[in-house]
């Protein structure tokens, strides 16, 4: 399987997973987005970094 094909499969899966929350719980997701918009940049960056590291660890663990 080519790297590009795997990339687009992963991107599609990410979009499906990201869309579950707003589809199932739109009001709750609106509150979550509002709360995230209130966070300071360093906090948001830290959460983003933790998310990326967790994702890489999961990929590494599975492969």
C-alpha positions in Angstrom: 0.0 0.0 0.0 1.4 3.4 -0.9 2.2 6.0 1.6 -0.2 8.5 0.1 -3.1 6.0 0.2 -2.4 5.3 3.9 -2.2 9.0 4.5 -5.6 9.6 2.9 -7.1 6.7 4.8 -5.8 8.1 8.1 -7.1 11.6 7.2 -10.5 10.2 6.3 -10.6 8.2 9.6 -9.6 11.3 11.5 -12.5 13.3 9.9 -15.0 10.6 10.7 -13.9 10.5 14.3 -13.9 14.3 14.6 -17.4 14.5 13.2 -19.0 12.1 15.7 -19.1 14.6 18.5 -20.8 17.4 16.7 -23.2 15.0 15.0 -24.3 13.2 18.1 -24.0 16.0 20.7 -24.2 19.4 18.9 -25.0 21.5 21.9 -22.3 20.0 24.1 -19.7 20.4 21.3 -20.7 24.0 20.9 -20.0 24.5 24.7 -16.6 22.6 24.3 -15.6 24.8 21.3 -16.6 28.0 23.3 -14.5 26.8 26.3 -11.6 26.0 24.0 -11.8 29.5 22.4 -11.4 31.0 25.9 -8.1 29.2 26.6 -4.8 31.0 26.4 -2.5 30.2 23.6 0.1 28.3 25.7 -2.5 26.1 27.2 -4.0 25.3 23.8 -0.5 24.6 22.4 0.2 22.3 25.3 -3.0 20.4 24.7 -2.2 20.1 21.0 1.3 18.8 21.8 -0.1 16.2 24.2 -2.6 15.2 21.5 0.1 14.7 18.9 2.4 12.8 21.3 -0.5 10.5 22.3 -1.3 9.9 18.7 2.3 9.1 17.8 2.5 6.8 20.8 -0.6 5.0 19.7 0.6 4.6 16.1 4.0 3.3 17.4 2.3 0.9 19.8 0.0 -0.5 17.1 2.7 -0.9 14.4 
